[in-house]
Amino acid sequence: MSRCVHRPLIVAAALLIGSIAAVGSGGTSNAAPAAGASAYTPNQPCRLLDTREEPGRTVAPKTLRIEIAGRCGAPADLSAAVLTLTVTKPTGPGHLTVYPAGTERPTASNVNYTAGRTTANTAIVVVRNGAVDLYVHTDTEVSVDLDGTFSPVTGAVSAGRLESVAPTRIADTRDPTSFEGSRVTTRGSGDLLLPLPDGVPADATGVAISVVSVNSAPGHITVHPAGTPRPNASVVNTDAYVRTRGTTVLAPVSDDGIVLHRVSEGDLVVDLWGWFTGPSARASTDGLFVPESPTRVWDSRTTNDPLHDGGALTKTMATTDAAVVALNVTAVGATEPGHLTVGPAGSTRPATSTVNFQWSEPAAAATLVRNTTAGVTFWAQGGTHVVVDRFGWFTGGAAPAAAAADRNPVPTTGGRVLFVADSSFAGIRWNGALPLLQGADFDARLESCRRLIGSSCFGREGYRPYNAVTEVLSVTPGSVDVLVVGTGYNDFASRFHEGFVSVMEAARRVGIPRVVWITYRESVGYTSPAGASNAATYAANNAILRTEWASARWPELTLLDWNAYSAGHPDWVTSDGVHFTVAGAREAAMYVSRALASYDRRTCPAGIGGATERGGWCALPG
């Protein structure tokens, strides 16, 4: 984790100046097309399925079959479909996978979701016998929109081929004074009309664009050709928890351009990745799409090579026959807010983002990336595991390139940690173990008798410390990377849930991206002032923590299970089961330090060491 550097999720791009030059070979190749090569046909976005209105046809447990051929204008001979997949009201964490009808479900995903979220993504899916199958891992409502189709060809064609370009920003409502921004509406809602960018032929049938809704209120974005009725469809959805989302869209256009209808208050950033040729283009076999059943081509969780903050790794995504590769890129287990950028190996890093992530929960986005003989490079701002699935490729051959050396060192130091605790973890201070809080910039506010909310009690040092909410709100917004909560033993049972919510909301108010809450020891002899045992109270508080964590209401929350870790070590605590002995204080300080290093995927603190994962970062204790 970098030290308190909170980056914008979408970095500035070079502005469009003059015409756009296609970078694919694209022109006159008349070689026989690759097997399965198909041409694109645009489609006015059209809803194929909405389980909120009708349940769909079930063909296997949690699997629906969606007939496409002959519906929404789709041809009978289509080989692949361009779909927008949206999940809403999921009952828990899970994923959605779309694949050729009647085939074995692949190890791949199109949309990842958590409870209560509305999430959408684009997919280009092989169609078999006119249909696709859709699997949901956890029960959720699903809508599916058809945005375009691909049909096989037997030779060179003029229309329906992809001409790719270097990613070029064509709209950014955050910068209305820019060349393109001056032609669009500023932050807000309503229709955003984008004329065809200079260099895109007037008879282009569609464009490949990335659409990112930035810091937006709950709502959605609909894309359709200018001058046509707005369809009942969407391509990007935001909610109260994830306010920045995006994906790549293959959008049909008219000669007046495209309309992006915003049903949310916020900013919008649009980058052009290419266009699909019209009938005026010269015939060629370059730029045709070869659809594939979903194939997992990289999962850093199994290869032990996640991207660390500032890292760059080059991977082979397809053979050198591919000029452009269709990928679904998922960030999972992020260590901090940030984004991934994917681009051709051997080039400078594109000034755009592919996947934006805010929390440790998965975030996925479809993308088209130019292929080179050296492969494809993934850059990260913010650490994350990366999962990549390939759904096909466009013909034309990989561009020659030599990749730069991989640069992805395991971090060694963390950011600023605000550690707020009561007399339990104040034992770290009282027993001389503060020097064992290592690996990050700790601001350790460890005070006897602190409460989460309300007035704290008088501590052993003769004063009432500030409550946890006050301590959190005292920091400069954006200055803290991690909040560690080690207090709650002194709170009234009837107000614990209120206290939990108040602390979490305070952390959000000051922009703390991760909260680590330490569980309470349950095997205790500690009693209330009235002499009642607190063991049941602490067990109930832990149950509240687990319920809140599972609710997905707080994606920034991580539970650090001190209760389980310390259970077999009665020598770490005094007779009351809560307060530390000298040995316990040392173990607690090292436990917190190593756990935070593990969450950040950085090396164990040099002064205390610890077990290491195969990827080189500190293992989670226990």
C-alpha positions, -999 to 999 in steps of 0.1 A, spaced: 0 0 0 13 34 -8 13 60 19 -18 80 19 -18 87 -19 -54 87 -30 -54 87 -68 -82 96 -91 -98 64 -104 -95 76 -140 -64 93 -150 -63 121 -176 -59 111 -212 -44 128 -242 -71 148 -259 -83 141 -294 -66 165 -318 -73 161 -355 -83 129 -370 -79 94 -355 -57 69 -373 -66 33 -372 -37 12 -360 -48 -23 -373 -37 -36 -407 -73 -33 -417 -71 -24 -454 -69 -48 -482 -60 -83 -470 -80 -109 -490 -65 -140 -474 -89 -167 -465 -105 -157 -432 -97 -177 -400 -121 -205 -391 -152 -190 -375 -144 -154 -385 -175 -133 -382 -186 -98 -391 -204 -74 -368 -240 -62 -373 -253 -35 -350 -285 -39 -331 -307 -13 -314 -304 -23 -277 -332 -48 -271 -341 -66 -239 -340 -104 -242 -347 -113 -205 -357 -96 -173 -364 -121 -145 -383 -94 -126 -410 -97 -152 -407 -133 -163 -386 -161 -148 -370 -174 -180 -365 -210 -191 -346 -231 -166 -324 -259 -181 -303 -268 -151 -300 -257 -114 -294 -219 -114 -291 -220 -152 -314 -203 -178 -314 -207 -215 -318 -175 -236 -329 -179 -272 -314 -152 -294 -317 -162 -330 -348 -146 -346 -354 -123 -316 -347 -85 -314 -337 -86 -351 -309 -112 -345 -302 -133 -376 -306 -171 -376 -270 -178 -384 -253 -156 -357 -221 -170 -343 -218 -146 -313 -239 -120 -295 -230 -88 -278 -249 -87 -245 -252 -64 -216 -257 -84 -184 -272 -68 -153 -277 -83 -119 -299 -66 -93 -310 -75 -58 -286 -105 -54 -291 -124 -21 -254 -128 -15 -219 -127 -31 -216 -146 -64 -209 -144 -101 -227 -148 -134 -214 -167 -164 -228 -168 -200 -217 -195 -224 -228 -214 -255 -261 -232 -250 -258 -269 -241 -221 -269 -234 -202 -275 -202 -201 -244 -180 -166 -229 -182 -144 -217 -154 -150 -180 -162 -173 -152 -152 -188 -121 -167 -203 -103 -137 -192 -105 -101 -216 -92 -74 -223 -89 -37 -256 -88 -18 -279 -60 -27 -258 -45 -55 -269 -36 -90 -240 -44 -114 -237 -46 -152 -211 -57 -177 -207 -63 -215 -201 -98 -229 -194 -112 -264 -206 -147 -262 -206 -177 -286 -241 -186 -297 -248 -223 -302 -280 -235 -319 -293 -199 -316 -290 -197 -278 -268 -191 -248 -269 -204 -212 -267 -181 -182 -256 -194 -148 -259 -175 -115 -238 -187 -86 -261 -170 -60 -298 -161 -65 -303 -127 -82 -326 -109 -106 -310 -107 -141 -317 -87 -172 -300 -93 -206 -299 -68 -235 -288 -76 -270 -265 -49 -284 -252 -65 -316 -244 -98 -333 -216 -114 -353 -223 -137 -382 -198 -160 -400 -183 -149 -434 -165 -170 -461 -143 -143 -475 -133 -106 -475 -160 -82 -465 -164 -44 -463 -188 -39 -434 -186 -52 -399 -148 -53 -394 -131 -37 -364 -106 -9 -370 -89 -4 -336 -72 28 -325 -51 38 -296 -74 46 -267 -86 82 -272 -107 103 -249 -138 117 -266 -158 129 -236 -150 139 -201 -176 160 -183 -151 167 -155 -132 189 -179 -157 209 -200 -130 232 -213 -112 204 -231 -114 200 -269 -140 173 -267 -154 184 -233 -165 217 -248 -189 197 -271 -206 178 -242 -227 186 -212 -211 190 -179 -217 169 -148 -253 160 -144 -280 138 -157 -299 136 -190 -288 130 -225 -252 134 -236 -249 136 -274 -215 126 -288 -209 133 -326 -188 108 -345 -152 115 -337 -131 130 -365 -116 101 -385 -145 77 -380 -163 73 -413 -199 85 -416 -211 50 -425 -194 33 -396 -219 8 -381 -207 9 -346 -180 20 -322 -161 3 -294 -160 27 -265 -153 25 -228 -180 42 -207 -172 51 -171 -197 67 -147 -176 86 -122 -186 95 -86 -222 91 -96 -254 88 -77 -273 55 -79 -286 51 -115 -276 38 -149 -264 48 -184 -281 39 -216 -263 41 -250 -281 43 -283 -277 58 -318 -285 95 -321 -319 101 -335 -334 68 -324 -358 62 -295 -342 55 -262 -344 17 -255 -353 0 -223 -317 -11 -217 -286 0 -197 -248 -6 -200 -235 8 -167 -251 8 -132 -240 26 -101 -253 23 -65 -249 39 -31 -218 19 -24 -199 17 -57 -202 51 -74 -176 47 -101 -181 19 -126 -174 13 -163 -172 -12 -191 -164 -15 -228 -195 -11 -251 -199 -21 -287 -225 6 -295 -244 11 -328 -242 46 -342 -259 68 -366 -242 95 -388 -252 119 -360 -233 100 -334 -244 83 -302 -265 93 -272 -256 84 -236 -286 88 -214 -277 93 -178 -302 84 -151 -278 94 -123 -262 126 -112 -225 124 -119 -197 126 -144 -191 106 -175 -158 96 -192 -158 80 -227 -128 67 -246 -128 54 -282 -111 21 -288 -122 16 -324 -151 14 -349 -167 -11 -371 -165 -5 -408 -195 3 -431 -201 -6 -468 -177 21 -481 -147 4 -466 -125 -18 -489 -131 -55 -485 -107 -73 -462 -105 -103 -439 -87 -82 -412 -108 -71 -382 -132 -100 -382 -141 -116 -349 -134 -152 -340 -156 -161 -311 -145 -186 -285 -160 -204 -255 -149 -185 -224 -113 -194 -215 -95 -184 -183 -61 -171 -194 -48 -157 -161 -57 -160 -124 -32 -145 -101 -47 -162 -71 -34 -195 -85 -2 -183 -101 7 -162 -70 15 -131 -90 -10 -104 -81 -3 -69 -93 11 -47 -65 7 -9 -64 26 6 -93 33 -28 -108 33 -39 -144 32 -75 -158 31 -87 -194 10 -118 -202 2 -138 -233 -35 -135 -239 -38 -150 -274 -17 -163 -303 0 -139 -327 -29 -145 -352 -49 -120 -330 -48 -83 -337 -72 -75 -308 -83 -97 -280 -117 -96 -263 -112 -100 -225 -131 -98 -193 -108 -84 -166 -117 -88 -129 -100 -72 -99 -105 -92 -68 -90 -88 -33 -78 -52 -38 -56 -38 -11 -67 -2 -16 -88 19 -40 -73 21 -75 -76 9 -110 -61 -15 -136 -50 -4 -171 -46 -30 -199 -27 -22 -231 -5 -37 -258 29 -48 -246 58 -27 -258 39 5 -257 37 33 -231 9 29 -205 -24 42 -219 -38 72 -200 -71 54 -194 -84 28 -170 -99 -6 -177 -112 -17 -143 -119 7 -113 -120 -8 -79 -128 7 -45 -130 -21 -21 -118 -57 -17 -149 -70 -34 -146 -80 -71 -150 -55 -99 -151 -67 -135 -151 -50 -169 -151 -62 -205 -123 -47 -227 -108 -50 -262 -70 -48 -262 -46 -47 -290 -23 -77 -291 14 -77 -299 40 -104 -304 52 -96 -269 17 -100 -254 -5 -77 -233 6 -56 -204 -14 -50 -172 -6 -19 -151 -19 -13 -116 -25 17 -93 -34 0 -61 -27 -37 -54 -51 -64 -65 -54 -100 -77 -63 -102 -114 -86 -127 -131 -88 -126 -170 -111 -146 -192 -108 -145 -231 -140 -146 -252 -125 -143 -287 -102 -123 -309 -101 -101 -340 -81 -111 -371 -52 -91 -385 -22 -104 -367 -3 -92 -336 18 -61 -340 55 -67 -336 68 -55 -302 94 -61 -275 79 -59 -240 96 -40 -212 108 -61 -182 81 -69 -156 81 -45 -127 61 -57 -98 80 -57 -65 63 -68 -33 57 -37 -12 77 -34 21 59 -6 39 23 3 45 5 36 48 -9 55 78 -28 33 103 -51 49 129 -54 23 157 -82 32 181 -85 9 212 -96 7 248 -78 -9 278 -76 -43 261 -51 -33 234 -39 -4 255 -19 -31 271 4 -29 241 14 6 253 14 -2 291 36 -33 286 62 -16 263 52 -33 231 45 -2 210 78 -7 191 64 -40 178 37 -22 158 57 -23 126 55 -21 89 33 10 86 29 45 100 9 37 132 -10 64 150 -18 43 181 -45 59 202 -48 32 229 -67 44 259 -83 28 290 -121 29 292 -128 42 257 -162 36 242 -174 35 206 -200 62 211 -213 84 240 -192 93 270 -163 71 278 -157 60 314 -129 72 336 -98 51 328 -69 39 349 -50 71 340 -76 94 355 -95 109 326 -122 101 301 -107 94 266 -125 106 235 -148 80 221 -139 62 189 -162 82 166 -145 115 179 -111 100 173 -119 90 138 -135 124 129 -104 142 142 -82 131 114 -77 151 82 -99 136 54 -79 114 31 -50 111 54 -56 76 68 -53 44 48 -65 19 75 -86 22 106 -80 -5 132 -108 -7 158 -98 -25 191 -125 -10 213 -160 -20 224 -154 -39 256 -168 -10 276 -199 -3 255 -234 -11 266 -247 -41 249 -279 -23 239 -259 3 220 -231 -18 204 -248 -20 170 -254 17 170 -218 22 180 -205 0 152 -226 18 125 -215 52 139 -178 43 136 -181 29 101 -200 60 89 -174 83 105 -147 64 87 -165 70 54 -169 107 62 -131 111 64 -124 88 34 -107 58 52 -108 30 25 -103 0 49 -116 -7 84 -101 -36 103 -123 -45 133 -107 -68 159 -131 -94 174 -137 -96 211 -124 -124 233 -154 -145 245 -137 -167 271 -135 -140 297 -141 -136 334 -145 -99 329 -177 -86 347 -199 -55 344 -200 -30 373 -231 -49 385 -210 -81 386 -226 -98 356 -203 -118 332 -196 -101 299 -188 -133 280 -223 -135 265 -222 -98 256 -189 -101 237 -201 -132 219 -232 -113 208 -211 -84 197 -190 -107 176 -222 -121 160 -232 -85 151 -198 -80 135 -201 -111 114 -237 -103 104 -227 -68 93 -197 -81 74 -218 -107 56 -244 -81 47 -220 -64 21 -232 -31 34 -197 -23 44 -173 -36 17 -144 -18 33 -148 -39 65 -124 -67 74 -127 -87 106 -95 -96 124 -103 -126 146 -83 -120 178 -109 -141 196 -99 -173 176 -62 -165 174 -58 -160 211 -82 -187 223 -54 -213 229 -32 -189 248 -45 -181 283 -10 -169 292 -15 -139 269 -42 -124 292 -47 -118 329 -74 -136 349 -102 -114 335 -95 -128 300 -94 -94 284 -63 -74 295 -28 -84 283 1 -99 301 36 -87 289 37 -118 266 2 -111 253 9 -74 246 39 -84 225 19 -111 206 -10 -87 200 12 -60 185 29 -85 162 -5 -100 153 -19 -67 142 13 -58 123 15 -91 104 -22 -91 96 -21 -56 81 10 -66 61 -9 -97 48 -40 -76 39 -17 -52 19 2 -81 4 35 -67 15 65 -83 32 64 -91 69 78 -63 90 116 -67 91 118 -64 129 94 -92 137 93 -114 106 66 -140 101 54 -167 78 54 -158 41 31 -168 12 45 -182 -20 41 -149 -37 65 -133 -12 41 -114 10 33 -119 47 9 -147 56 -21 -140 77 -14 -152 112 -32 -182 123 
